[in-house]
Amino acid sequence: MGFWGMQNPDENKAEEGRPEPLITRRELAKLCKVSTRTVDNWVANKRIPVLRGPSERCVRFSWSEVVKSLRSAEEGSCK
């Protein structure tokens, strides 16, 4: 078990030379063990980076970037 109870999915690890697969809002919520509304709040508050598709509703996330961002935010809140 990782940061904030997040699972570190082996299937989402990028292989050398390959880009990391992007995950959906629902997949991110499941991995972080939070609701999709919490993910929406993180995006609205700019706590995590988001990649938007052709429409505002089409959003994807990079697992490694989300973890970095949340760790950074947690470390900053303790200072």
N, C-alpha and C positions, 0 to 999 in steps of 0.2 A: 504494500500500500504506500502510496506516495504523498505528495503535498496535498493538504486539505482532504485527505482520504481519496484523492484522485488515483485512478488506476493508470498504469503506464502500459497502454496497449501495444504489444509486440507487433501487431499487424499494422500499426500506424507509424512504425519506425521507418525512416527513409533508408533505402539501400544506397550504398555508395554510388554516386553518379546519377541517382534518380531523385526527383523532387519529392518532398514529403506529401503524402496524400492529404487533401483538405477534408475537414469534417463538417457536418451540419450542426445547426443549433441544438437539435435534439440529441445528437451523438455527444456533443460537448457537455450538455446538461447531464447525461447519463454517466459519462466518464468522471465528472466533477461531483456527482451525487448531489445535484441541486436541481431546482425546477428550471424550465425554459424561461420563465419570467425573470429569474435571477440572471440568467445569461443575457436577456434583453436589457436588464438594468446595468450590467457590467458594460455592455456596448454603449448604452445611452450616456453613462458616466465616463466613457473612454478609459475604462480600466483594462480592457483587452482589445487587441487589434482585430479588425474584421475586414474581410474581403467581400466586396459587394459585386453581385452579378448585374445583369442588364436591368433588373428591377430592384427596388428597395427591399423587397421581401426575400430576395435570393441572397443569402449571406453564407459565407463559409469561413472556417477558422483553421489556422495552422496550430496543431497541438503544441509544438515546441514553443511557439511565440506566445501562446496563451499562458503556458506554465511560467515562462520567463517574466511576463508582465504581472501575473498574480504574485509571484515571489517578490518581485521588485516592489509592488504596492504594499505587501505585508511587511517587508523590511522597513519601508519608509514610514509606515504608521507606528512603528515601535520607537522611532527617534523623537 
